[in-house]
Amino acid sequence: QVQLVESGGGLVQAGGSLRLSCAASGRTFSSYVMGWFRQAPGKEREFVAAVRWSGGSTYYADSMKGRFSISRDNAKNLVYLQMNSLTPEDTAVYYCAARALVVGGRADEYDYWGQGTQVTVSS
């Protein structure tokens, strides 16, 4: 069983930054891919970024490149999402997710999910 707990969401003004964290527990993650997704009201869950535990290769949705950065701390079993230059369109619940071996860009490809953390960007 894998447990994922997100933190770091909140209210921020447009142009500001936030760093989200995802604490992973329950098993070893060396072969896992960790992803961040987001879901705004009335919209589908959207891929943001992913990182491999082993090696640290990163992957981004095209619209997130340059503003968002994903990283992981293997020693602490933490995954981060650094978000810069935020706009009101970034307002959503942000979810951490995990799957084995293969990077995926769809929510239905991930097996484990956190409860989500709300990010609200005011104009």
Secondary structure, 3 states (H helix, E strand, C coil): CCEEEEECCEEEECCCCEEEEEEEECCCCCCEEEEEEEECCCCCCEEEEEEECCCCCEEECHHHCCCEEEEEECCCCEEEEEECCCCHHHCEEEEEEEEECCCCCCHHHCCEECCCEEEEEEC
